Amino acid sequence: MKISVRINGEAREADVWGGDSLLTALRDGFGLPGSKNACEQGECGSCSVLLDGELVCSCLVLAAQADGHEVTTVEGLAAGGELHRVQRAFVEAGAVQCGFCTPGLVVATVDLLERAPSPSDDEIREALSGNLCRCTGYAKIFDAVRLAASP
Amino acid sequence: MSATRPRILELGRVGDPTLRHDGVPKVTGEFAYSSDLHAAGMLWGKTVRSPHAHARILEIDVSEAVRLPGVHAVLTHEDVPGRKTYGLEFPDQPVLAIDRVRYFGEAVALVAAEEPEQARRAAAAVRVTYEPLEPVTDPERATEQEPLHPDRPTMPREGGHGYRSDPRPNVVRHMVIRHGDPDAAGDVTVSGVYDVGSQDQAFLGPESGLAVPDGEGGVDVYVATQWLHVDRDQVAPCLDLPPEMVRIHLGGVGGAFGGREDLSMQVHGALLALRTNRPVKIVYNREESFVGHIHRHPARIWAEHRATRAGKLVSVRMRILLDGGAYASSSTAVTSNAASFAVGPYAVANALIESTCVYTNNPPCGAMRGFGAVQTCFAAEAQMDKLAAELGIDPVELRLLNALGPGDVLPTGQRLAGVLPVAEVIRRAADLSPPEAEELPREAIRLPGGAGNTTRGEGVHRGVGFAVGFKNICYSEGFDDYTAARVMLHADGSAEVHCAAAEVGQGVTDVILQVARTELGTDEVRLAPVGTAHVGSSGSASASRMTWMAAGAVQLACRAALEERERTGRAEIDVERIYRHATTTPLDPETGQITGERAHVSFAVAAMRVVAEVDVDLGLTRVVWIGTAQDVGTAVNPIAVEGQIEGGTAQGLGLALMEEIQTRDGLITNASFTDYLIPTALDMPPVESVLVEDPEPGAPYGAKGVGEPPTVVSTAAVVAALRDATGRELTRVPVRPDDICL
């Protein structure tokens, strides 16, 4: 089936199988492999994207459900060759190791800071608890969120 | 906590906090992991796996699968042109099962099809007729049961490293370390039996790769792995190809932790690509990843410690039983490591340590961060606390009293040379001040049970634990451990470095670049794509060795390149050098004593203090704070070292509290992130880490590896805090809710 999705500000069309998740469509149909597949059960958050501005696990959304909607992926955050401040903060705080969880965490942090520009430590932990990271123990990820939130 | 911008350099040199060279592509989504690769005309591969832990294969019928739409190949063991088995130490694991499957999830057949869904359907259409056999699942009984590998060679591939063949069935390795007089009597004796569950590496990027035929009979495999050359040397014989016709390239690696030391899709993808003459991509899903790779060995450990009234250790006896699962993987080395570090970083004149690893039909086990030392540290540190309680001595004091010092002798007879600041690390960790207990009432998120809102704090007990752990750095016991690096100097003043060291997230790429910038005195350095074709082996990104070894090799090659330019006056220089650390020799197969100057080249020690709260009504825990001090030699990139300590601590905390591969009759029952839990942002407390920098004389720049000590020590330290909170003995990890309900 054909779907039309506005992805990272651009109108896109792709032919997908009816059973495909939005994640599969993004990675294999739209050529946007930044969103990662680490569990396909909505447990790890590596595939986090914004669907009409709402944070979702794209592995839990059918590609067909995104038809006619707007999606922002990690590839759409940097603008005009400039990293998004959240991306910059992840690099500068040393929050990246293997980086497989990073796209999802970056998108989840963008969402958090939209809702809570100066989150408390508890808010940060709670907001990011749906994103698994196996490398960092999260400490430098929290540093990155604080850094991105600071003026 | 402050949000000040850290002072990090983009192009740091050795010792500078340095930005990751791959940081920007990783935050923008541009970094290509092995699962992100594509090639024109690519097919998708899928592995047919055994639903049984132990069964005879009566028939494999592929006739239906080959007829399905989009299917290009269906392969079984008959299609493996070369050697039918592979393995790191013993080549005992079939590329595809031949007449028997020995574990749940063992690879039996392969398919390649145009679309992933077609590959899945074809895999489901391969009809395998099994005759189920009684699985061997109890490691304590395995040595009396039917042998699972009756035809296994008696000695490992590389010819030994102190290995002694054992006549009993299903023994992967049995070894003994006997030192002094283990029967020596002390004033007090404490004993215990400890159990460690099987932990999964749970790297976030599942196994994946792309195999591309070169049109001339050879193949290029792009894969997430830890040691490219050893992959090549296992893959080529199975394909019946000379090694140079198999080129392994590093695909982006989504974490490793030991779980990528063994082959996953390498031979499978290459077989399919060569058969179809098309590129073939294989990507495991999470369930397949859980069943498709080796795990940390579950262990049972019997320990007896004898000491004087004053607290000096007199004798330690330990018996260690490791469940190796169905295939050997790196079990022989894990068996030895568990034994070598069983006592902990303490001086004891008398010891008897028996370490045995057995074959079973449980999931295969092999390398995971800590490599045998995690299991024994948990037991040994519990014993030290028991001894402290028995003697009425403060646990930290008892450890200081017995701490290994310069010139002390290990139970293997090896005399400590180099730097191992055990007492200082203990003192520095003990000096860290945990936060005051937070008053009640407080936000639920800061109570055990968290946002589940299970308590207001009535049944919450606070405890403080302390532990010390140590482990070897680099490969040991006579292994020829080396790393190659190649440096090209160009006329324009720039340089290119080739090194096959696997960047698995730990930051070795930055170490390589920092060393090259330092040695060459220029920022114009780039690292060539990582593969087997243009440089020699780097050895494995494991055993906390890659920083030391890559730094050594790149330093050597840079210096040789500068010398060559000086000598010849040529503008273009291309040199390759091989770095080896000081030679080690095997342990004596009968006594476990050194046969030369050393069995291990170096050690690193970490101490950790943990504060935890336990809701003793509901059996819920919250780790409040962790403070740790670690011996790092020299921190090449301090921010990366901290990252290793924080991340390694999280993995040890996971084993202490939640992580266990669960099996029923050998079948894994929790192969998902829904059922196998790893620590989340809510589970991890702040980790305060002190880097104890005392350069190691034999190491390049004095740098030790840092990845494993935090994982070795943290399981023991977290459980110590839970013991303090509950008064329970807690002899098993992961600790379960009913273990801590009072």
Interface residues (C-beta under 8 A of the other chain):
Chain A: W17 G19 R27 L32 P33 G34 S35 K36 N37 A38 C39 E40 Q41 E43 C44 S46 T73 V74 E75 L77 A78 L83 Q87 R88 F90 V91 E92 A93 G94 V96 Q97 C98 G99 F100 C101 T102 P103 V106 D121 D122 I124 R125 E126 L128 S129 G130 N131 L132 C133 R134 C135 T136 G137 Y138 A139 K140 I141 F142 D143 R146 L147 A149 S150
Chain B: M1 S2 A3 R5 P6 I8 P17 L19 R20 D22 G23 V24 K26 V27 T28 G29 E30 F31 A32 Y33 S35 D36 E117 Q201 A202 F203 L204 G205 P206 V253 G254 G255 A256 F257 V283 N285 R286 E443 I445 R446 A451 V504 G505 Q506 G507 I639 A640 E642 G643 E646 G647 G648 T649 A650 Q651 S672 F673 T674 I678 P679 T680 A681 L682 M684 P686 V687
